């Protein structure tokens, strides 16, 4: 069997190139840690604001939840840009709108003042769905944090078998993120329709 060729990025693992996980199978961009952490926080905020909206009937919570939902979509699109495995898992769950197909400059929405009259309407979830929303949100947060941990462990491991093990664990968690997100969006009525420009 021929030895695999190596790109310069694989040299950073500190062992012979033939023992390294494939970077397409084990994406390792350093910004992924930050993006996953941000996505986990956005999901937590969304669940909290939807609960507050249902319990208090205050519109402000739905308005802010809408912003957080948009932030989550933007963050997941950036994650998919740097992580083709996560992108594939999202597509398998029919979450194509969370996948950025090509690199490009993000189109930022208008300023808050200009956006006020263009906001879409967030539908408050059914109160009976709130426990499921919180459980699914916690599950997504836990999975995103686990992916970061396994990516970090993959980078720290010395033995190629251990590196590959953490790569496999990391990729299984990405599938879970996609599955939990698909289930959650059914309850939170996401994705929101695009705002008008």
C-alpha positions in Angstrom: 0.0 0.0 0.0 1.3 3.4 -1.0 2.0 5.9 1.8 -0.4 8.9 1.8 0.9 12.2 0.7 1.0 14.9 3.3 0.1 18.6 3.2 2.1 21.0 5.3 -0.8 21.4 7.8 -0.4 17.8 8.8 3.2 18.3 9.9 2.0 20.3 13.0 0.8 17.0 14.6 4.4 16.1 15.4 4.4 12.6 13.9 5.1 11.0 10.5 2.5 12.2 7.9 1.3 8.6 7.2 -0.1 8.3 10.8 -2.1 11.5 10.7 -5.9 11.9 10.4 -7.1 13.3 7.1 -7.8 17.1 7.6 -11.0 16.8 5.5 -12.2 14.1 7.9 -10.9 15.8 11.0 -11.2 19.6 10.4 -8.9 21.5 12.7 -9.3 25.2 12.0 -8.5 27.1 15.3 -11.6 29.4 14.8 -13.9 26.4 15.1 -13.4 26.4 18.9 -14.6 30.0 19.1 -17.5 29.5 16.7 -18.8 26.4 18.4 -18.7 28.1 21.8 -20.6 31.1 20.3 -23.2 28.8 18.8 -23.7 27.0 22.1 -24.3 30.4 23.8 -26.7 31.6 21.2 -28.8 28.4 21.5 -28.9 28.9 25.3 -30.1 32.5 24.9 -32.8 31.6 22.4 -34.2 28.9 24.7 -34.2 31.4 27.7 -35.8 34.2 25.7 -38.5 31.9 24.3 -39.3 30.7 27.8 -39.5 34.3 29.1 -41.7 35.3 26.2 -44.1 32.4 26.9 -44.2 33.1 30.7 -44.4 36.9 30.6 -46.1 37.7 27.2 -43.5 40.5 26.7 -42.7 41.0 23.0 -39.2 42.2 23.8 -38.2 38.6 24.5 -39.4 37.5 21.1 -37.6 40.4 19.4 -34.3 39.5 21.1 -34.9 35.8 20.4 -35.2 36.6 16.7 -31.8 38.3 16.8 -30.2 35.4 18.6 -31.8 33.0 16.0 -30.1 35.0 13.2 -26.8 34.9 15.1 -27.1 31.2 15.4 -27.6 30.7 11.7 -24.7 33.0 10.8 -22.4 31.2 13.2 -23.4 27.8 12.0 -22.8 28.9 8.4 -19.2 29.9 9.4 -18.7 26.6 11.2 -19.8 24.7 8.0 -17.4 26.8 6.0 -14.4 25.6 8.1 -15.8 22.1 8.9 -17.0 20.0 5.9 -17.9 17.1 8.2 -20.4 19.3 10.1 -21.7 20.8 6.8 -22.4 17.2 5.5 -24.2 16.3 8.8 -26.3 19.4 8.6 -27.2 18.7 5.0 -28.2 15.1 5.9 -30.8 16.5 8.3 -32.1 18.9 5.6 -30.5 21.9 7.3 -28.9 23.2 4.1 -29.7 26.8 5.1 -27.1 26.4 7.9 -24.4 25.5 5.4 -22.3 28.1 3.7 -21.5 26.6 0.3 -18.7 29.0 -0.8 -16.4 31.3 0.9 -17.5 34.9 0.7 -18.0 38.1 2.5 -21.0 37.8 4.8 -23.9 40.1 4.0 -24.6 41.8 7.3 -28.1 42.9 8.0 -29.1 46.6 8.1 -28.5 48.5 11.3 -31.0 48.0 14.1 -32.7 51.3 13.4 -33.2 50.5 9.7 -34.2 47.0 10.5 -36.9 47.8 13.0 -39.8 47.8 10.5 -38.4 44.9 8.5 -38.2 42.4 11.3 -39.9 39.1 10.8 -42.4 37.8 13.3 -41.1 35.2 15.8 -43.9 32.8 16.8 -43.9 31.9 20.5 -43.5 28.2 21.0 -46.3 26.2 22.7 -45.8 26.2 26.5 -45.9 22.4 26.5 -42.9 22.3 24.2 -40.7 24.4 26.5 -39.2 21.5 28.5 -38.2 19.8 25.2 -36.8 23.0 23.8 -34.6 23.3 26.9 -33.5 19.7 26.8 -32.6 19.9 23.1 -30.8 23.2 23.6 -28.8 21.7 26.4 -28.0 18.7 24.2 -26.8 21.0 21.4 -24.6 23.0 23.8 -23.1 19.8 25.3 -22.4 18.4 21.9 -20.7 21.6 20.6 -18.6 21.7 23.8 -17.7 18.0 23.4 -16.6 18.6 19.8 -14.3 21.4 21.0 -12.9 19.1 23.7 -12.3 16.2 21.3 -10.6 18.5 18.7 -8.3 19.8 21.5 -7.6 16.2 22.6 -6.9 15.2 19.0 -4.3 18.0 18.8 -2.7 17.0 22.1 -2.6 13.3 21.5 0.7 11.8 20.3 -0.3 8.3 19.2 -2.0 8.2 15.8 -4.6 5.7 17.1 -5.6 8.1 19.8 -5.7 11.0 17.3 -8.0 8.9 15.1 -10.2 8.0 18.1 -10.8 11.6 19.0 -11.4 12.4 15.4 -14.1 9.7 15.2 -15.7 10.9 18.5 -15.6 14.5 17.3 -17.4 13.6 14.1 -20.1 11.5 15.9 -20.9 14.6 18.0 -21.3 16.6 14.8 -24.0 14.2 13.7 -25.7 14.7 17.0 -25.6 18.5 16.6 -27.4 18.2 13.3 -30.0 15.7 14.6 -30.8 17.8 17.8 -30.9 21.0 15.7 -33.4 19.5 13.3 -35.6 18.4 16.2 -35.4 21.7 17.9 -36.2 23.8 14.8 -39.5 21.9 14.5 -40.5 23.2 18.0 -39.1 26.8 17.6 -40.4 27.4 14.1 -37.0 28.0 12.7 -35.5 29.0 10.3 -37.1 32.4 10.3 -38.1 33.8 6.9 -35.5 36.1 5.5 -35.9 39.7 6.4 -36.5 42.2 3.6 -33.7 44.5 2.6 
